[in-house]
């Protein structure tokens, strides 16, 4: 592992400033490879030998008018390694789920700003998706078990490029370093994928579905993600924020009654004004301690979480706003209150978040 890690770190400058690498195990048949190419938006009949330098030149100088990207695909036994330029379809959970319905898919995408995202799918199910600098934020939470079994440490993930490619090699046996870039593989121009309706099943991973099955309210939201669910989404998010931080008092009780009734009238706005003062008081008290950070373990950390919870209620009572935007703000603020994992609240918030995203955009966030 140390040998390949150092090899990847030395080779990083050879890779583009932004890109996406995807390792996919579909088997050794030509039919499976052709399906993979089509899944990325390419025509298998147009695949031709090329190095990465050749592919880059073709992308900038000879890209077909109706093409929107290019990929280099290398077959390594049952695995195929795909490197994309311009687009990053390997970062789409929906694409990975489709391509790895009976196998595995692992992808790492990065931007010119150094932001990276890693995703692993097995048998059509999301196992883990995370940013290398925030392993604690892996989703679903059960993905921590997969992370713990990888041959890279948390410290090594902070230098994400080498660590991410080590995992790709561990899975596939293929080393994607400088010599890989210089060898000829198969180059395919990519075209826009046809639109496909999003279904409720596209929005949830296995952990989310388990919570939805246990919680009738969350299950109803997930099963019928329509605008009619927005008031319930806002209410559930507010309840999560209040419960996890232990918020209480007359203003909190009044606010929750107004939110439950969908009332954003004048009286509700008087309560909202009191919430602003409460939020600012929590914020001032917490920030009086140097280095205070949100968390359940310290008094000042809890104050910062309460500040976020009150902000969630302020968002929930915002007058004259589009309900989808109110839901987005409320759910995001609730998610910043360090929701509990052991009772499923973190997964509840994730469900509310993806459903809200879908209602705002018509697309899956994955």
FENHUFEN-V463867 format. One record per pair of residues at least 6 apart in sequence whose C-alpha atoms are under 8 Angstrom apart, sorted by the first residue. I is the first residue (numbers start at 1). GAP is how many residues later the second one is. If there is no record, write none. Layout:
I/GAP  I/GAP
This chain:
1/150  1/165  4/158  4/162  4/171  5/157  5/158  5/160  5/161  6/156  7/155  7/170  8/153  8/154  8/157  8/158  8/169  9/152  9/153  11/166  11/167  12/149  12/150  14/164  17/93  17/94  17/95  18/67  18/91  18/92  18/93  18/94  19/64  19/65  19/66  19/67  19/68  19/69  19/90  19/91  19/92  20/63  20/64  20/65  20/68  20/70  20/71  20/87  20/88  20/89  20/90  21/60  21/61  21/62  21/63  21/69  21/86  21/87  21/88  22/59  22/60  22/61  22/68  22/83  22/84  22/85  22/86  23/56  23/57  23/58  23/59  23/82  23/83  23/84  23/145  23/149  24/55  24/56  24/57  24/75  24/76  24/79  24/80  24/81  24/82  25/53  25/54  25/55  25/75  25/78  25/79  25/80  25/147  26/6  26/7  26/52  26/53  26/54  26/73  26/74  26/76  26/77  26/78  27/6  27/50  27/51  27/52  28/49  28/50  28/51  33/47  34/9  34/10  36/63  37/6  37/7  37/151  38/6  39/56  39/59  39/60  40/49  40/50  40/55  40/150  40/153  41/149  41/150  41/151  41/152  42/146  42/147  42/148  42/149  43/145  43/146  43/147  44/144  46/142  46/143  47/139  47/140  47/141  48/137  48/138  48/139  48/140  49/135  49/136  49/137  49/138  50/22  50/133  50/134  50/135  50/136  50/137  51/21  51/130  51/131  51/132  51/133  51/134  51/136  52/20  52/129  52/130  52/131  52/132  53/128  53/129  55/15  55/16  55/17  55/132  56/29  59/10  59/11  59/26  63/6  63/126  64/125  66/125  67/122  67/123  67/124  67/125  68/18  68/19  68/121  68/122  68/123  68/124  69/15  69/16  69/17  69/18  69/120  69/121  69/122  70/14  70/15  70/16  70/17  70/117  70/118  70/119  70/120  71/11  71/12  71/13  71/14  71/116  71/117  71/118  71/119  72/10  72/11  72/12  72/113  72/114  72/115  72/116  73/7  73/8  73/9  73/10  73/112  73/113  73/114  73/115  74/6  74/7  74/8  74/111  74/112  75/6  75/110  76/96  76/97  76/98  79/93  88/21  89/6  90/6  90/17  90/18  90/19  91/16  91/17  91/18  91/26  91/27  91/28  92/274  93/26  93/33  93/273  94/108  94/272  96/9  96/25  96/28  97/8  97/24  97/25  97/26  97/27  97/28  97/29  98/26  99/6  99/25  100/21  100/22  100/23  100/24  101/21  101/22  101/23  101/24  102/20  102/21  102/22  103/19  103/20  103/21  104/16  104/17  104/18  104/19  104/20  105/15  105/16  105/17  106/12  106/13  106/14  106/15  106/62  107/11  107/12  107/13  108/8  108/9  108/10  108/11  108/56  109/7  109/8  109/9  110/6  110/7  115/16  116/15  116/16  116/44  117/12  117/13  117/14  117/15  118/10  118/11  118/12  118/13  118/14  118/46  119/7  119/8  119/9  119/10  119/11  120/6  120/7  120/8  120/9  121/6  121/7  125/80  125/81  126/14  126/79  126/80  127/12  127/13  127/15  127/16  127/19  128/10  128/11  128/12  128/14  128/15  128/16  128/18  129/9  129/10  129/11  129/14  130/7  130/8  130/9  131/6  131/7  132/25  132/26  132/28  133/24  133/25  133/27  135/19  136/8  138/6  140/65  140/67  140/68  140/207  141/66  141/200  142/65  150/17  151/15  151/16  151/19  152/11  152/14  152/15  156/6  156/7  157/6  157/7  165/10  165/11  168/6  168/7  169/6  169/7  198/164  198/165  198/166  200/22  200/23  200/24  200/25  202/162  203/148  203/151  203/152  203/161  203/162  203/163  204/147  204/150  207/140  208/139  208/140  208/142  208/143  211/7  211/8  211/133  211/136  211/137  212/6  212/7  212/8  212/10  212/136  213/6  218/130  218/133  221/8  221/11  221/12  221/131  221/134  222/129  222/133  225/130  225/133  225/134  226/133  227/97  227/132  230/93  230/94  230/97  230/126  231/29  231/31  231/92  231/96  232/28  233/94  233/98  233/119  233/123  234/25  234/82  234/92  234/93  234/96  234/97  235/21  235/24  235/25  235/81  237/75  237/93  237/94  237/97  237/112  237/115  238/18  238/71  238/74  238/75  238/78  238/92  238/93  238/96  239/17  240/94  240/99  240/105  240/109  241/67  241/68  241/71  241/92  241/93  241/94  241/96  241/98  242/6  242/67  242/68  244/93  244/94  244/95  244/96  245/57  245/60  245/61  245/64  245/92  246/60  247/59  247/62  251/20  251/23  251/24  252/23  254/17  255/13  255/16  255/17  255/58  255/62  256/57  258/6  258/10  258/59  259/57  259/58  263/54  264/53  264/54  264/55  265/54  268/49  269/48  269/50  272/41  272/42  272/45  275/35  275/36  275/38  275/39  276/34  276/35  276/38  278/29  278/32  279/27  279/28  279/29  279/31  279/32  280/27  282/21  282/22  282/24  282/25  283/20  283/21  283/24  285/15  285/18  286/6  286/14  286/15  286/17  286/18  289/11  292/8  292/9  293/7  293/8  293/11  294/6  294/7  294/8  294/9  294/10  294/11  294/43  295/6  295/7  295/9  295/10  295/43  296/6  296/9  296/42  305/31  305/32  305/33  306/31  308/25  308/26  308/28  308/29  309/24  309/25  309/28  311/19  311/22  312/17  312/18  312/19  312/20  312/21  312/22  313/17  315/11  315/14  315/15  316/10  316/11  316/13  316/14  318/8  324/32  324/35  324/36  325/35  327/29  328/25  328/28  328/29  331/18  331/21  331/22  332/21  334/15  335/11  335/14  339/6  339/7  340/6  341/6  354/10  354/11  357/6  357/7  357/8  358/6  358/7
